Amino acid sequence: MKKFSISLFILALFFAVAFFIGWTQFKVKPESVGVVTSKTSGVDKLPVENGKFSWHWQFLLPTNAKLTVFSIKPVSVNKTIKGELPSGTLYTSIFNSQDAFSYYFKFSISLTIGPEALVELVSQNKITNNEDLQVYMENAADTIAQLAADYYLKKASENKSFRPESVRREDLLRNIKIYEDFPEIELMIFALTESKIPDYQLYERIRGQAFPDKSLESVESVNENIDIVEEGENENS
């Protein structure tokens, strides 16, 4: 009987140790997501989330598995897209005006990513650690700001009375198709906080006088000398 009790105790201890080794949930803090990768199974399709039970047998094999933890706190940034129309400086000097053909757009952007989408990014080798994820989110914010600015400039060149503030968020996102480039991103906040549209009517008139055989459509790009400016520090909240 004594031997049986000792054997039962050893067996229970073994299962307890095995359970603890494979128990991944407690290693992930709130607002974070873990992704398990292993030599035997590759990238696990189920994310490890705080508050949701998860256990992985892959950790029972020494050096076989790894848990990588990512922060999914929203990334909040301010972006400024600025530039001028082609030959804008020259035309400004001809007209003897100040900054008539420059433009800028200031955006407030907040985005995040869901647990399942995070696993997909790891599976596609787009990210391998939390630093990669932050860079990925930054690139997404840059792309969103740039595409939005391009859309505003295009609409302004077609309609001289166009105002960026009149565009609804849903219409903008449908036109810039950001989810084709970053389908995993969840855009929580997108706001145009300040803007300056170039004077296209004046630009066409001066350009027509300088180059009467060319039209605005023949310009290589309306986005000459573009800069993407990040204002202040990122805010993870």
C-alpha positions as CSV (number, residue, x, y, z in Angstrom):
1,M,0.0,0.0,0.0
2,K,2.8,2.3,0.9
3,K,4.6,1.6,-2.4
4,F,1.3,2.2,-4.3
5,S,0.9,5.6,-2.6
6,I,4.5,6.6,-3.5
7,S,3.9,5.5,-7.1
8,L,0.7,7.5,-7.2
9,F,2.4,10.5,-5.8
10,I,5.2,10.3,-8.3
11,L,2.7,9.9,-11.1
12,A,0.7,12.9,-10.0
13,L,3.9,14.9,-9.7
14,F,4.9,13.9,-13.2
15,F,1.6,15.0,-14.6
16,A,1.7,18.3,-12.6
17,V,5.1,19.1,-14.0
18,A,4.1,18.2,-17.5
19,F,1.0,20.3,-17.2
20,F,3.0,23.3,-16.0
21,I,5.5,23.0,-18.7
22,G,2.9,23.0,-21.5
23,W,0.7,25.6,-19.9
24,T,1.2,28.7,-22.0
25,Q,-1.7,30.9,-20.9
26,F,-0.1,32.3,-17.8
27,K,3.0,33.5,-19.7
28,V,0.9,36.1,-21.7
29,K,-0.1,39.4,-20.0
30,P,-3.3,41.4,-20.8
31,E,-3.2,43.3,-24.1
32,S,-0.7,40.8,-25.4
33,V,-0.9,37.7,-27.6
34,G,1.4,34.8,-27.8
35,V,2.3,32.7,-30.8
36,V,3.7,29.2,-30.4
37,T,6.2,27.9,-33.0
38,S,7.8,24.5,-32.8
39,K,10.1,22.3,-34.8
40,T,7.5,19.5,-34.8
41,S,4.4,21.5,-35.7
42,G,5.5,24.9,-37.1
43,V,3.3,27.8,-36.3
44,D,0.3,27.0,-34.1
45,K,-2.9,28.3,-35.6
46,L,-4.5,29.2,-32.3
47,P,-3.1,32.4,-30.6
48,V,-2.3,32.3,-26.9
49,E,-4.4,34.9,-25.1
50,N,-4.5,36.0,-21.5
51,G,-7.7,34.6,-19.8
52,K,-8.1,31.8,-22.2
53,F,-6.8,28.4,-21.3
54,S,-4.1,27.0,-23.6
55,W,-1.8,24.0,-23.2
56,H,0.8,22.9,-25.8
57,W,2.4,19.4,-25.7
58,Q,5.2,20.7,-27.9
59,F,6.9,22.2,-24.9
60,L,7.4,18.8,-23.4
61,L,10.2,18.2,-25.9
62,P,13.3,20.2,-24.9
63,T,14.2,23.1,-27.2
64,N,11.3,22.1,-29.5
65,A,8.9,25.0,-29.0
66,K,9.0,28.8,-28.5
67,L,6.4,31.2,-27.3
68,T,6.7,34.7,-28.8
69,V,4.7,37.4,-27.1
70,F,3.3,40.4,-29.1
71,S,1.7,43.6,-27.8
72,I,-1.6,44.3,-29.4
73,K,-2.1,47.7,-27.7
74,P,-3.4,50.2,-30.3
75,V,-0.6,52.1,-32.0
76,S,-1.5,55.8,-32.2
77,V,0.5,58.2,-34.4
78,N,0.3,61.6,-36.0
79,K,1.4,61.7,-39.7
80,T,1.9,64.6,-42.0
81,I,2.1,64.3,-45.8
82,K,3.5,67.4,-47.4
83,G,4.8,68.5,-50.8
84,E,4.2,70.7,-53.8
85,L,2.9,70.3,-57.3
86,P,5.5,69.8,-60.1
87,S,7.4,73.0,-60.7
88,G,5.3,74.6,-57.9
89,T,8.3,76.7,-56.6
90,L,8.9,78.1,-60.1
91,Y,5.3,79.0,-60.7
92,T,5.0,80.5,-57.3
93,S,8.0,82.8,-58.1
94,I,6.4,83.7,-61.5
95,F,3.1,84.6,-59.8
96,N,5.1,86.3,-57.0
97,S,3.0,84.6,-54.3
98,Q,3.7,82.7,-51.2
99,D,3.2,78.9,-51.1
100,A,0.3,78.8,-53.6
101,F,1.1,75.3,-54.9
102,S,2.3,73.5,-51.8
103,Y,0.0,71.2,-49.8
104,Y,0.0,69.3,-46.5
105,F,-2.3,66.9,-44.7
106,K,-2.1,66.1,-41.0
107,F,-3.6,62.8,-39.8
108,S,-4.3,61.2,-36.5
109,I,-4.2,57.4,-36.9
110,S,-4.8,54.6,-34.4
111,L,-4.6,51.0,-35.4
112,T,-4.3,47.5,-33.9
113,I,-4.3,43.9,-35.0
114,G,-6.4,40.9,-33.9
115,P,-5.0,37.7,-32.4
116,E,-5.8,35.5,-35.4
117,A,-4.4,38.1,-37.8
118,L,-1.3,38.2,-35.8
119,V,-0.8,34.4,-36.1
120,E,-1.3,34.8,-39.9
121,L,1.5,37.4,-40.1
122,V,3.9,35.1,-38.3
123,S,2.8,32.2,-40.5
124,Q,3.6,34.3,-43.6
125,N,7.0,35.3,-42.1
126,K,6.1,39.0,-42.3
127,I,7.0,39.4,-38.6
128,T,9.0,37.3,-36.1
129,N,9.0,39.5,-33.0
130,N,7.2,42.4,-31.3
131,E,9.7,44.9,-32.9
132,D,8.7,43.6,-36.3
133,L,5.1,44.1,-35.5
134,Q,5.6,47.7,-34.4
135,V,7.4,48.4,-37.7
136,Y,4.6,46.7,-39.6
137,M,2.0,48.9,-37.9
138,E,4.1,52.1,-38.6
139,N,4.4,51.1,-42.3
140,A,0.6,50.6,-42.4
141,A,0.0,54.1,-40.9
142,D,2.5,55.6,-43.4
143,T,0.6,53.9,-46.3
144,I,-2.8,55.0,-45.1
145,A,-1.7,58.6,-44.8
146,Q,0.0,58.6,-48.2
147,L,-3.0,56.9,-50.0
148,A,-5.4,59.3,-48.3
149,A,-3.3,62.3,-49.4
150,D,-3.1,61.0,-53.0
151,Y,-6.9,60.6,-53.0
152,Y,-7.5,64.2,-51.7
153,L,-5.1,65.6,-54.3
154,K,-6.8,63.7,-57.1
155,K,-10.2,64.9,-56.1
156,A,-9.0,68.5,-55.7
157,S,-7.5,68.5,-59.2
158,E,-10.9,67.3,-60.6
159,N,-13.1,69.6,-58.5
160,K,-11.8,73.1,-57.7
161,S,-14.3,73.4,-54.8
162,F,-13.3,70.1,-53.2
163,R,-12.6,70.1,-49.5
164,P,-11.0,67.0,-47.8
165,E,-13.2,67.4,-44.7
166,S,-16.2,66.6,-46.8
167,V,-15.1,63.1,-47.5
168,R,-16.6,60.5,-45.2
169,R,-14.3,58.0,-43.6
170,E,-16.1,55.0,-45.2
171,D,-15.9,56.5,-48.7
172,L,-12.2,57.2,-48.2
173,L,-11.3,53.8,-47.0
174,R,-13.3,52.2,-49.9
175,N,-11.4,54.2,-52.4
176,I,-7.8,53.9,-51.0
177,K,-8.3,50.1,-50.5
178,I,-5.9,49.9,-47.6
179,Y,-7.0,46.4,-46.8
180,E,-5.5,45.2,-50.0
181,D,-2.0,46.0,-48.7
182,F,-2.7,45.4,-45.0
183,P,-5.7,43.1,-44.6
184,E,-4.7,42.2,-41.0
185,I,-4.9,45.8,-39.7
186,E,-7.8,47.1,-37.7
187,L,-8.1,50.9,-38.2
188,M,-9.6,52.3,-35.0
189,I,-9.2,56.0,-35.6
190,F,-8.5,57.9,-38.8
191,A,-8.9,61.7,-38.7
192,L,-7.8,64.5,-40.9
193,T,-6.9,67.2,-38.4
194,E,-5.5,69.9,-40.6
195,S,-4.9,70.4,-44.4
196,K,-3.9,72.7,-47.1
197,I,-4.9,72.2,-50.7
198,P,-2.9,73.7,-53.6
199,D,-4.6,76.3,-55.8
200,Y,-5.2,74.1,-58.9
201,Q,-7.1,76.7,-60.8
202,L,-4.2,79.2,-60.5
203,Y,-1.7,76.4,-61.2
204,E,-3.4,75.5,-64.4
205,R,-3.6,79.1,-65.6
206,I,0.1,79.8,-64.9
207,R,1.2,76.5,-66.4
208,G,-1.0,77.1,-69.4
209,Q,0.8,80.4,-70.0
210,A,4.2,78.9,-69.5
211,F,3.6,75.7,-71.5
212,P,0.5,76.3,-73.6
213,D,0.8,72.9,-75.4
214,K,0.6,70.9,-72.1
215,S,-2.3,70.1,-69.8
216,L,-2.4,69.3,-66.1
217,E,-2.9,65.6,-67.0
218,S,0.5,65.5,-68.8
219,V,2.3,66.2,-65.6
220,E,4.2,63.1,-64.4
221,S,2.9,63.3,-60.9
222,V,1.0,65.7,-58.7
223,N,3.0,64.4,-55.7
224,E,6.4,65.9,-56.3
225,N,8.7,66.3,-53.4
226,I,6.5,64.4,-51.0
227,D,7.5,64.0,-47.3
228,I,5.9,61.8,-44.7
229,V,6.5,63.4,-41.3
230,E,5.8,61.7,-38.0
231,E,4.9,64.2,-35.3
232,G,6.0,63.5,-31.8
233,E,6.4,60.1,-30.1
234,N,4.2,57.1,-30.8
235,E,1.5,56.6,-28.2
236,N,0.6,53.0,-27.3
237,S,-2.5,53.0,-25.3
